[in-house]
Amino acid sequence: MKRNETKGARRDRSATKGLWSVAALLVIACGDSTNGGTGSDFDSGGGPDSGGTDSTSPFKDGSITPPNDGGPNNDGGSAGEGGGGDAAFNFDGFSKGDGNLCFDDDNDGWTTCNGDCNDHDSLINPCAFDTDKASGDPVGIDGVDNDCDGTVDNRILCDSKLSSGHSTTPGDYASAADVCDNQKCTVVKKAVFYGPNNSLPKRITKHMGSGFTPHVGTYMAFLSTGIADDLTDNANYRPGDGTDLFNSFKHPDPLTAMQNKNPCGQGQDESLVNIHDYTEVRLTLVVPINAGSFTFDFNFFSMEYPAYACRGYNDTFLAMLTSNKYKSPFQIAFDPNGGRINVNNSFFIACNDVVNGDNLGYTHMCTQPLSTLNGTGYEIKYGQTSLTVGNLNKGSGGTNWLKTTAPVDPGETVTVSFIIFDEGDGILDSAVNVDNFRWGSASIGSPVTGR
């Protein structure tokens, strides 16, 4: 309905016009897809598994933003009727509509007919994130239905329909790590396997041994430099024997020798090192409008430890972020010493100690026994291999659950990559589990990793 009369004239409408009922107005407002109603239901490429081209519409149902017809409120009206933004919201039943009483008073691109449940707050709409109390984020206890899905303070999970196994669908690993679309808004714009593509080193799993299970939901994403199995999946698998996948690849973020100092004070130029058994899941994500950061949980296991600490065979896990702040892929997961998550990382907690003299002067004391890793395969010493010299009898190392938090801008599109590879050779496997990806309302200056 075009506005061509003053507010006073609206209040003094004729008796004939006054016969219009509220019910009739509601039918006109949201009656069908031809006048701002439900619209069509499609997703032309925004979902994690589609592989199609990306839709130009921000709405999963394919509808468009209401047209701007000249006024500061998209209605041709004056600034005095609410042009000041959220604080000047003025709902009179006729202003700021799209001609069909589908309002977008907060100018967030979502109308009341497309699913905006609070049209005077631009941070509440189907492209916002909501979460629960357990997340620890203020959004989870604010008593607000931030994502307009009809439920207050609830977290969206998306892994319950997955199946255990070596999935060949990239989007399954996003879902297993709990990176999920909103009900009406695409978050996972694209998911791909980058680099060599082999199904064996990737797995959707409910467990890693007896002690490591998903932090939320049903599954977690399991990536390996060998076969992504534990002893429940395959009782005969021995990561200590190693599975060489016989692929090589370029290092995604090589450090210079000066940047790459290990705990023994030595450095190695990674641009000169061969990379083997490379596995990467790369996600393109649309950041929710009320998010300033994201966090994910992970743990890391390596059969290279302790034998090859400080010796250059650095099986490595990288988490890379590309965003408005980081124009080139930036590594966001570090140990407390600023080192990468590899055989030299100081987060190893369940392992055999490295005492001074074992590895070129490096000392690391483990606080949990190797049996903490029972069932993972990484607790088994090299009993079924010929590699039984010196420290090779000691087993391996594993971290406890860790978490990395990184900054993002609200509403931007970012790329997050989870990568693991063998550095130096293709034997002696390492593994990582990724789970509990969640958005945070706080803005932070730089990435941080901790327990």
C-alpha positions in Angstrom: 0.0 0.0 0.0 1.6 3.3 -1.1 1.6 6.1 1.5 0.0 9.2 -0.2 -1.7 10.8 2.8 -0.7 12.4 6.1 -0.8 10.6 9.4 -3.8 12.7 10.4 -5.6 11.7 7.3 -4.9 8.0 8.2 -6.5 8.4 11.6 -9.6 10.1 10.0 -10.3 7.6 7.3 -13.9 7.2 6.1 -16.2 4.7 7.6 -16.0 2.6 4.4 -12.3 2.2 4.7 -12.7 1.6 8.4 -14.5 -1.6 7.6 -11.3 -3.2 6.7 -10.5 -5.7 9.4 -7.2 -6.5 11.0 -7.5 -10.0 9.6 -7.8 -8.7 6.1 -4.7 -6.5 6.6 -2.8 -9.6 7.7 -3.9 -11.5 4.6 -2.7 -8.6 2.4 0.6 -8.4 4.3 1.8 -11.9 4.1 -0.7 -13.8 2.1 1.3 -15.4 -0.6 4.7 -15.5 -2.4 3.6 -13.0 -5.0 3.2 -10.1 -2.6 6.0 -10.6 0.0 4.8 -13.9 1.5 6.6 -17.1 1.8 8.4 -17.1 -1.6 10.1 -20.2 -3.1 12.3 -22.6 -1.1 15.7 -23.1 -2.7 19.4 -23.0 -2.0 21.5 -22.6 -5.2 24.8 -23.2 -3.7 25.0 -21.8 -0.2 24.7 -25.2 1.6 27.8 -27.1 2.5 27.2 -30.0 0.1 25.8 -28.4 -3.0 28.8 -27.3 -5.0 26.6 -25.0 -7.0 26.9 -21.3 -7.7 26.2 -18.9 -4.9 22.8 -17.1 -4.8 22.8 -13.4 -4.9 20.0 -13.4 -2.3 20.8 -13.3 1.4 17.7 -15.3 2.1 17.6 -19.1 1.8 14.0 -18.9 0.4 15.3 -16.8 -2.5 13.4 -13.6 -1.7 14.9 -10.2 -2.0 15.4 -7.1 0.1 12.4 -4.7 0.0 12.9 -1.9 -2.6 14.0 1.5 -1.6 11.6 4.1 -2.9 13.5 7.2 -1.9 13.0 7.9 1.8 15.6 7.3 4.6 13.4 4.4 5.8 12.9 2.8 2.4 9.4 4.2 2.2 9.8 7.7 0.8 8.9 9.2 4.2 10.7 11.9 6.2 13.5 11.4 8.7 11.2 12.6 11.4 9.2 9.3 11.1 12.0 7.1 12.3 14.9 7.9 9.9 17.2 8.1 12.9 17.6 4.3 12.9 16.8 1.8 15.7 16.4 4.4 18.4 13.8 6.3 16.4 11.7 3.2 15.5 8.2 4.4 14.9 5.7 1.6 14.2 2.4 3.1 13.0 1.2 0.2 10.9 1.8 1.9 7.6 5.2 3.3 7.5 8.5 1.9 6.2 6.9 -1.0 4.4 7.5 -2.5 0.9 4.0 -1.9 -0.4 2.7 -5.2 1.2 3.1 -4.3 4.9 6.4 -6.2 5.1 8.5 -3.9 7.2 12.3 -3.4 7.5 12.4 -0.6 10.0 15.9 -1.5 11.2 17.3 -1.6 7.6 19.0 -5.0 8.2 17.8 -6.5 4.9 15.2 -8.7 6.6 11.5 -7.8 6.6 8.8 -8.9 9.0 7.5 -11.2 6.3 10.9 -12.8 5.6 11.4 -13.7 9.2 12.6 -10.7 11.2 11.2 -11.2 14.6 12.4 -7.8 16.0 12.3 -5.1 13.4 13.7 -2.4 15.6 17.0 -4.2 16.3 19.3 -4.9 13.4 21.3 -7.5 15.3 18.2 -9.7 15.7 17.2 -11.5 12.5 17.6 -15.0 10.8 21.3 -14.2 10.0 22.2 -13.6 13.7 23.5 -16.4 15.9 21.9 -17.7 19.0 23.4 -20.1 21.5 22.8 -21.7 24.9 24.0 -21.1 28.4 26.6 -23.9 28.1 28.5 -21.9 25.4 29.6 -19.3 28.0 28.7 -16.5 25.6 26.4 -13.6 26.7 24.1 -14.3 23.8 23.3 -17.6 25.4 21.8 -16.0 28.5 20.3 -12.8 27.1 16.7 -14.2 27.0 16.4 -13.2 23.3 15.6 -15.2 20.2 18.5 -13.7 18.3 18.2 -15.9 15.2 14.4 -15.7 15.0 13.9 -19.5 14.9 11.1 -19.4 17.6 13.2 -20.5 20.5 15.1 -18.3 23.0 18.8 -19.0 23.9 19.2 -22.2 21.8 22.1 -23.4 19.9 21.7 -24.9 16.4 23.5 -28.2 15.9 23.5 -30.1 12.5 25.4 -33.4 12.9 22.6 -35.7 14.1 21.9 -37.0 10.6 25.5 -37.9 9.8 26.9 -41.4 9.7 30.3 -42.7 11.0 32.9 -43.3 8.4 35.2 -41.9 5.8 32.8 -39.5 4.2 33.6 -38.2 0.8 31.2 -35.2 1.3 33.1 -32.0 2.4 30.1 -30.5 4.1 29.8 -33.5 6.4 33.0 -32.3 8.1 31.6 -28.9 8.6 28.5 -30.4 10.2 30.6 -32.8 12.4 32.6 -29.8 13.6 29.3 -28.1 14.4 29.6 -25.3 11.8 25.9 -25.0 10.9 23.5 -23.0 8.8 20.7 -21.0 10.4 17.1 -22.0 9.7 16.7 -19.4 7.0 20.2 -18.0 6.5 23.2 -19.7 4.9 26.4 -19.8 7.1 28.4 -22.5 5.3 28.7 -21.0 1.8 31.0 -23.6 0.6 33.0 -26.7 1.8 35.7 -28.4 -0.2 38.6 -30.8 0.1 41.7 -28.9 -1.0 44.8 -30.5 -2.3 45.2 -34.3 -2.6 41.9 -36.0 -2.1 41.9 -39.4 -0.4 39.0 -40.7 1.7 41.2 -42.7 4.2 42.6 -39.8 6.2 39.2 -38.2 6.9 36.5 -39.6 9.1 33.2 -38.6 10.8 33.5 -40.1 14.2 31.8 -40.4 17.7 35.0 -41.3 19.5 38.8 -41.2 19.5 39.7 -44.0 21.8 37.9 -44.3 25.2 38.7 -40.8 26.4 37.9 -38.4 23.6 34.3 -37.8 22.5 32.5 -34.9 21.0 32.1 -31.8 23.2 28.7 -31.1 21.7 26.4 -33.0 19.3 26.9 -36.5 18.1 30.0 -36.4 15.9 33.4 -34.7 15.4 35.7 -34.3 12.4 38.8 -36.6 12.5 41.7 -35.8 10.1 44.9 -37.8 9.9 48.2 -38.1 8.0 47.4 -41.8 7.7 44.2 -43.7 8.2 41.6 -41.8 10.3 40.7 -44.8 12.5 41.1 -45.7 16.1 41.1 -49.2 17.6 37.3 -49.3 17.8 37.1 -48.6 14.1 40.0 -51.0 13.2 41.5 -53.1 15.9 44.5 -53.9 13.7 45.4 -50.3 12.8 48.8 -49.1 14.1 49.6 -45.4 13.6 53.1 -46.2 14.7 53.6 -48.4 11.6 52.3 -45.4 9.7 50.4 -45.2 6.5 52.1 -43.5 3.6 49.4 -42.1 1.3 52.1 -41.4 -1.3 51.1 -37.9 -2.1 53.2 -34.8 -1.9 52.1 -31.1 -1.8 53.3 -27.6 -1.3 53.6 -26.3 2.3 50.6 -24.0 2.8 52.4 -21.5 5.0 56.2 -22.2 5.2 58.3 -20.5 7.9 61.8 -19.4 7.5 64.5 -21.0 9.6 64.5 -17.9 11.9 60.7 -18.1 12.3 60.7 -21.8 12.8 62.9 -22.2 15.9 62.2 -25.5 17.8 62.5 -25.9 21.6 66.2 -26.8 21.1 66.9 -23.5 19.5 67.3 -24.8 16.0 65.5 -23.6 12.9 64.5 -25.1 9.5 63.4 -23.4 6.3 60.1 -25.1 5.6 60.1 -24.0 2.0 62.8 -26.6 1.4 61.0 -29.4 3.2 58.9 -32.0 1.4 55.2 -32.2 2.5 53.5 -35.6 2.5 50.0 -37.0 3.3 48.4 -33.6 3.1 44.7 -33.4 4.2 42.7 -30.1 4.2 39.0 -29.3 4.7 38.4 -25.7 3.6 35.2 -23.8 4.6 33.8 -20.5 3.3 31.6 -19.0 6.0 29.3 -16.0 6.3 29.8 -14.5 9.8 26.6 -13.9 11.7 25.7 -10.2 12.0 26.1 -10.3 15.8 29.4 -12.2 15.9 32.9 -10.7 16.5 34.8 -14.0 16.9 34.6 -17.8 16.6 36.1 -20.6 18.7 36.7 -24.3 17.9 38.0 -27.2 20.1 40.6 -29.7 18.9 43.1 -32.2 20.1 46.3 -33.5 18.5 48.2 -36.8 18.5 51.5 -37.7 16.9 53.6 -40.8 16.6 56.6 -38.6 15.8 56.7 -37.7 19.5 59.0 -38.1 21.4 61.5 -39.6 19.1 61.6 -36.8 16.6 61.2 -33.7 18.8 63.7 -31.2 17.5 64.7 -33.4 14.6 62.8 -31.9 11.7 60.1 -34.5 11.1 57.3 -32.1 12.1 53.9 -33.6 11.5 51.8 -30.4 11.8 48.2 -29.2 12.3 47.3 -25.8 10.9 44.2 -23.8 11.2 44.2 -21.0 8.6 41.9 -17.9 8.5 41.4 -15.5 5.6 39.2 -12.5 6.4 39.0 -8.7 6.2 41.7 -8.5 8.8 43.9 -11.3 7.3 44.0 -10.7 3.6 46.2 -13.8 3.2 45.7 -17.1 5.0 46.8 -16.6 8.6 47.7 -19.4 11.0 45.6 -19.1 14.2 46.5 -22.1 16.4 49.7 -21.9 18.5 51.1 -23.4 21.6 52.0 -21.2 24.7 55.5 -20.6 23.2 54.1 -19.3 19.9 55.1 -22.6 18.3 52.8 -24.4 15.8 50.8 -27.5 16.8 53.3 -30.1 15.7 55.8 -32.6 17.2 57.4 -29.8 19.2 54.3 -28.3 20.7 54.3 -27.8 24.5 50.6 -28.8 24.9 51.5 -32.5 24.9 50.1 -33.8 28.1 49.6 -37.6 27.8 52.9 -39.0 26.7 56.3 -40.3 27.8 58.7 -37.6 29.2 61.5 -36.3 27.2 64.4 -35.7 29.6 67.4 -33.6 29.1 69.7 -35.4 26.7 67.1 -37.5 24.9 66.5 -35.0 22.1 69.3 -32.6 21.7 68.7 -31.0 25.2 64.9 -30.7 25.0 63.1 -31.4 28.2 59.3 -31.9 28.5 57.5 -33.5 31.4 54.2 -35.1 30.8 51.5 -34.8 33.4 49.3 -37.7 32.3 50.3 -41.2 31.5 50.3 -42.7 28.0 47.3 -44.8 29.0 45.2 -41.6 28.8 45.3 -42.3 25.0 44.0 -45.9 25.3 42.0 -46.9 22.3 43.3 -44.2 20.1 46.1 -46.4 18.7 48.6 -43.7 19.8 49.1 -45.4 23.2 50.7 -48.4 21.6 54.5 -48.5 21.4 56.2 -49.8 18.3 55.5 -53.5 19.0 54.5 -54.4 15.5 57.2 -52.6 13.6 60.9 -52.9 13.1 61.4 -49.3 14.3 62.4 -50.2 17.9 65.6 -48.3 18.4 66.0 -45.9 21.3 63.1 -43.5 21.8 61.1 -45.3 19.2 60.1 -47.7 22.0 58.4 -44.9 23.9 55.1 -44.5 22.2 53.7 -41.2 21.2 52.1 -38.0 22.5 48.7 -36.4 22.7 47.2 -33.1 23.9 44.1 -32.8 25.9 41.2 -30.8 24.4 42.4 -27.3 23.4 40.5 -24.3 22.0 41.4 -21.6 19.5 39.5 -18.3 19.3 40.0 -15.9 16.4 38.6 -12.4 15.4 36.1 -11.8 12.6 33.9 -8.9 11.4 30.1 -9.1 11.7 28.6 -10.1 8.4 31.8 -10.7 6.5 32.7 -13.8 4.4 35.7 -15.7 5.7 37.6 -18.8 4.8 38.7 -21.3 7.5 40.9 -24.3 6.7 41.8 -27.3 8.9 45.0 -28.9 7.6 47.2 -31.7 8.7 50.3 -33.2 7.0 53.6 -35.1 7.4 56.7 -32.9 7.1 59.8 -34.6 6.0 58.4 -38.1 5.3 55.2 -40.0 4.9 55.4 -42.5 7.7 54.5 -42.3 11.5 51.0 -40.9 11.6 49.5 -37.9 13.4 45.9 -37.0 13.8 43.5 -34.1 14.9 39.9 -34.0 16.0 37.9 -30.8 15.5 34.6 -30.1 17.3 32.4 -27.5 19.0 32.8 -24.7 16.5 30.8 -21.7 17.8 30.4 -18.0 17.2 31.1 -15.4 19.9 29.7 -12.0 20.5 33.0 -10.6 21.8 35.5 -8.9 19.5 39.1 -9.7 20.1 42.4 -8.3 18.7 44.2 -11.5 17.7 43.9 -15.3 17.8 44.5 -17.2 21.1 44.9 -20.9 21.8 44.6 -22.5 25.3 43.2 -25.3 27.3 
